[in-house]
């Protein structure tokens, strides 16, 4: 069943917890060819009516927490900027409550998409990947905006999937001396689950970068 129409590209769909609504992003405006700013929309899957819930801006993600509250990464803007986009909650009146405020990129583009996007837990907190000085680490953002470091190190975490209660997670990570593997995280303890590149590492002289 086609839900949207028009000469637009819709991207990043995400379900509401009760499956009644989908949020997505689209540059559905007349100047999209010269002003590549988009908006966050919601659409009722039964009625099909789409509603813009943000102004034009630089939006990179939208999704719902377990209670059905919409959250976004991005900001309204009518000009190009290199400023990192914050993680924000969309309130019932359409206003935005900014939950993060630091000079780091959330949900970096390597790899793009769901692997590094925010993932909500039952308590309403969200874990997400942050780009930080050549590495990618994981933080948790509580509903009140409290930010907690979860997993880091001198590596690039390329995917993070927490359990519903956020007590554990599985993730993928890579570093210059260790090609990508799968790990399990429980609190402060990590366990490597795969060893797919052992033979490659043993027979290859990998370069170690220096800052």
HUHU-V714900 format. One record per residue. N is the residue number from 1. RES is the residue in one letter. PHI is phi as a letter, one per 30 degrees, with the letter a starting at -180 (999 if undefined). OMEGA is omega in radians with two decimals (NA if undefined). Layout:
[[N & RES & PHI & OMEGA] [N & RES & PHI & OMEGA]]
This chain:
[[1 & X & 999 & 3.13] [2 & X & d & -3.07] [3 & X & c & -3.11] [4 & X & b & 3.12] [5 & X & b & 3.12] [6 & X & j & -3.08] [7 & X & d & -3.08] [8 & X & b & 3.03] [9 & X & c & 3.04] [10 & X & c & -3.09] [11 & X & b & 3.00] [12 & X & i & -3.13] [13 & X & d & 3.11] [14 & X & b & -3.07] [15 & X & d & 2.85] [16 & X & d & -3.12] [17 & X & e & 3.14] [18 & X & c & 3.06] [19 & X & i & 3.13] [20 & X & d & -2.96] [21 & X & b & 3.03] [22 & X & b & 2.97] [23 & X & c & 3.12] [24 & X & a & 3.12] [25 & X & b & 3.14] [26 & X & a & 3.01] [27 & X & c & -3.05] [28 & X & c & 3.12] [29 & X & b & -2.98] [30 & X & d & -3.09] [31 & X & c & -3.04] [32 & X & d & -3.12] [33 & X & d & -3.12] [34 & X & c & 3.11] [35 & X & b & -3.00] [36 & X & d & 3.05] [37 & X & c & -3.09] [38 & X & b & 3.10] [39 & X & b & 3.01] [40 & X & c & -3.14] [41 & X & c & 2.87] [42 & X & b & 3.14] [43 & X & b & 3.08] [44 & X & d & -3.03] [45 & X & d & 3.12] [46 & X & c & -3.10] [47 & X & d & 3.13] [48 & X & i & 3.14] [49 & X & d & 3.11] [50 & X & c & 3.14] [51 & X & b & 3.05] [52 & X & d & -3.10] [53 & X & c & 3.02] [54 & X & b & 3.00] [55 & X & d & 3.04] [56 & X & e & -3.13] [57 & X & a & 3.13] [58 & X & c & -3.06] [59 & X & c & -3.10] [60 & X & c & -3.13] [61 & X & a & 2.97] [62 & X & b & -3.13] [63 & X & a & -3.06] [64 & X & c & 2.99] [65 & X & d & -3.08] [66 & X & d & 3.12] [67 & X & d & 3.12] [68 & X & i & 3.11] [69 & X & d & -3.07] [70 & X & d & 3.06] [71 & X & b & -3.11] [72 & X & b & 2.90] [73 & X & c & -3.12] [74 & X & k & 3.13] [75 & X & a & 3.02] [76 & X & d & 3.12] [77 & X & a & 3.05] [78 & X & c & 3.12] [79 & X & b & -3.13] [80 & X & d & 3.14] [81 & X & b & 3.05] [82 & X & c & 3.13] [83 & X & d & 3.08] [84 & X & e & -3.10] [85 & X & d & 3.14] [86 & X & d & 3.00] [87 & X & c & -3.01] [88 & X & b & 3.07] [89 & X & c & 3.10] [90 & X & c & -3.10] [91 & X & d & -3.07] [92 & X & d & 3.12] [93 & X & c & 3.12] [94 & X & j & 3.11] [95 & X & d & -3.11] [96 & X & c & 3.02] [97 & X & c & -3.08] [98 & X & d & -3.07] [99 & X & c & 3.08] [100 & X & b & 3.14] [101 & X & a & 3.07] [102 & X & b & -3.02] [103 & X & d & 3.09] [104 & X & b & 3.11] [105 & X & d & 3.01] [106 & X & d & 3.09] [107 & X & h & -3.12] [108 & X & d & -3.00] [109 & X & d & -3.11] [110 & X & b & -0.10] [111 & X & d & 3.13] [112 & X & d & 2.95] [113 & X & j & -2.92] [114 & X & d & -3.08] [115 & X & d & -3.10] [116 & X & c & -3.12] [117 & X & d & 3.09] [118 & X & e & 3.08] [119 & X & b & -3.07] [120 & X & d & 3.03] [121 & X & c & -3.07] [122 & X & d & -3.11] [123 & X & d & 3.11] [124 & X & j & 3.07] [125 & X & d & -3.12] [126 & X & b & 3.01] [127 & X & c & -3.13] [128 & X & a & -3.13] [129 & X & c & -3.12] [130 & X & b & 3.06] [131 & X & d & -3.01] [132 & X & b & 3.03] [133 & X & h & 3.08] [134 & X & i & 3.07] [135 & X & c & 2.99] [136 & X & b & -3.11] [137 & X & c & -3.09] [138 & X & c & 3.05] [139 & X & b & 3.01] [140 & X & c & 3.12] [141 & X & c & 3.14] [142 & X & d & -3.11] [143 & X & d & 3.11] [144 & X & c & 3.10] [145 & X & j & 3.10] [146 & X & d & -3.11] [147 & X & c & -3.14] [148 & X & b & 3.04] [149 & X & d & -3.10] [150 & X & c & -3.12] [151 & X & b & -3.10] [152 & X & a & -3.10] [153 & X & j & -3.13] [154 & X & d & -3.07] [155 & X & a & 3.09] [156 & X & c & 3.05] [157 & X & d & -2.98] [158 & X & c & 3.08] [159 & X & a & -3.07] [160 & X & b & -3.12] [161 & X & b & -3.11] [162 & X & d & 3.00] [163 & X & d & -3.10] [164 & X & e & -3.13] [165 & X & c & 3.07] [166 & X & i & -3.14] [167 & X & d & 3.13] [168 & X & b & 3.13] [169 & X & a & 2.90] [170 & X & c & -3.10] [171 & X & a & 3.04] [172 & X & c & -3.11] [173 & X & a & 3.12] [174 & X & b & 3.06] [175 & X & b & -3.13] [176 & X & e & -3.13] [177 & X & c & -3.10] [178 & X & b & 3.09] [179 & X & e & -2.98] [180 & X & e & 3.05] [181 & X & b & 3.13] [182 & X & c & -3.10] [183 & X & b & 3.01] [184 & X & c & -3.14] [185 & X & c & 3.04] [186 & X & b & -3.10] [187 & X & i & 3.14] [188 & X & c & -3.08] [189 & X & c & 3.07] [190 & X & b & 3.09] [191 & X & b & 3.10] [192 & X & d & -3.06] [193 & X & c & 3.13] [194 & X & b & 3.10] [195 & X & b & -3.00] [196 & X & d & -3.02] [197 & X & c & -3.08] [198 & X & e & -3.11] [199 & X & d & 3.11] [200 & X & d & -3.12] [201 & X & d & -3.10] [202 & X & d & -3.05] [203 & X & c & -3.10] [204 & X & b & 3.09] [205 & X & d & -3.09] [206 & X & d & -3.13] [207 & X & d & 3.09] [208 & X & c & -3.12] [209 & X & d & 3.09] [210 & X & b & 3.09] [211 & X & d & NA]]
